[in-house]
Amino acid sequence: MIRTEEAYRAKVLNTYFEDGILTKFPAKQKKQIIILETLVENFEFDTIYDEGEVTLLLSELFYDALTLRRGFIDFRLMARDTEGNYWRI
């Protein structure tokens, strides 16, 4: 089962990334999670990022940084406070 999951993950990443850039955001939640788990690795634990930093980094990887930021929060990969600070969880 693990090999199948790893193969599926690799297939998703190969399908949606080209030269490290996300080409499109999948509609299916299972694929979205794989993409977001991969992208969140660009952020360090125990570091606080302001919204501008998060947006800048994500905009270099995909044209719609807002969708990715929302996904990080929705899938509890990052947290956000009321002042617009983000951190990885």
C-alpha positions as CSV (number, residue, x, y, z in Angstrom):
1,M,0.0,0.0,0.0
2,I,2.8,2.4,0.8
3,R,4.4,2.0,-2.6
4,T,1.1,2.7,-4.2
5,E,0.6,5.9,-2.2
6,E,4.2,7.0,-3.0
7,A,3.6,6.2,-6.7
8,Y,0.3,8.2,-6.7
9,R,2.0,11.1,-5.0
10,A,4.9,11.1,-7.5
11,K,2.4,11.0,-10.4
12,V,0.4,13.9,-9.0
13,L,3.6,16.0,-8.5
14,N,4.9,15.1,-12.0
15,T,1.5,16.0,-13.5
16,Y,1.1,19.4,-11.8
17,F,4.7,20.7,-11.6
18,E,7.0,21.7,-14.3
19,D,10.6,22.7,-13.4
20,G,9.5,23.3,-9.8
21,I,6.6,25.6,-10.8
22,L,3.0,24.6,-10.2
23,T,1.3,24.7,-13.6
24,K,-2.3,24.3,-12.4
25,F,-4.1,23.6,-9.1
26,P,-6.1,20.4,-9.1
27,A,-9.8,20.3,-8.5
28,K,-9.7,17.1,-6.4
29,Q,-9.0,17.6,-2.7
30,K,-6.7,14.5,-2.5
31,K,-4.5,16.0,-5.1
32,Q,-4.7,19.5,-3.6
33,I,-3.4,18.2,-0.3
34,I,-0.4,16.6,-2.0
35,I,0.4,19.8,-3.8
36,L,0.0,21.9,-0.6
37,E,2.1,19.5,1.5
38,T,4.9,19.9,-1.1
39,L,4.7,23.7,-1.3
40,V,4.5,24.2,2.5
41,E,8.0,22.7,2.7
42,N,9.3,26.1,1.4
43,F,8.5,27.5,4.9
44,E,10.4,26.7,8.1
45,F,8.9,25.6,11.3
46,D,9.3,28.1,14.2
47,T,9.4,31.1,11.8
48,I,6.7,33.7,11.5
49,Y,6.1,35.1,8.0
50,D,4.0,38.2,7.2
51,E,1.4,37.9,4.5
52,G,3.5,39.7,2.0
53,E,6.4,37.2,2.4
54,V,4.0,34.2,2.0
55,T,2.4,35.8,-1.1
56,L,5.8,36.7,-2.7
57,L,7.2,33.2,-2.3
58,L,4.0,31.5,-3.5
59,S,3.6,33.8,-6.4
60,E,7.0,32.6,-7.7
61,L,5.6,29.1,-7.7
62,F,2.1,29.7,-9.0
63,Y,0.0,32.6,-10.4
64,D,-2.7,32.3,-7.7
65,A,-0.9,32.7,-4.4
66,L,-4.2,33.4,-2.6
67,T,-5.6,30.0,-3.4
68,L,-2.5,28.4,-2.0
69,R,-2.5,30.5,1.2
70,R,-6.1,29.6,1.8
71,G,-5.3,25.9,1.2
72,F,-2.5,26.1,3.8
73,I,-5.0,27.4,6.3
74,D,-7.9,25.1,5.3
75,F,-5.8,22.0,5.5
76,R,-4.0,23.1,8.7
77,L,-0.6,23.2,7.2
78,M,-0.1,26.8,8.4
79,A,-1.9,29.0,10.9
80,R,-2.6,32.7,10.7
81,D,-3.3,35.4,13.3
82,T,-5.5,38.5,12.9
83,E,-2.5,40.6,12.0
84,G,-1.7,38.6,8.9
85,N,1.2,36.6,10.3
86,Y,1.6,33.0,9.1
87,W,3.5,30.1,10.6
88,R,3.9,26.4,9.7
89,I,2.2,23.9,11.9
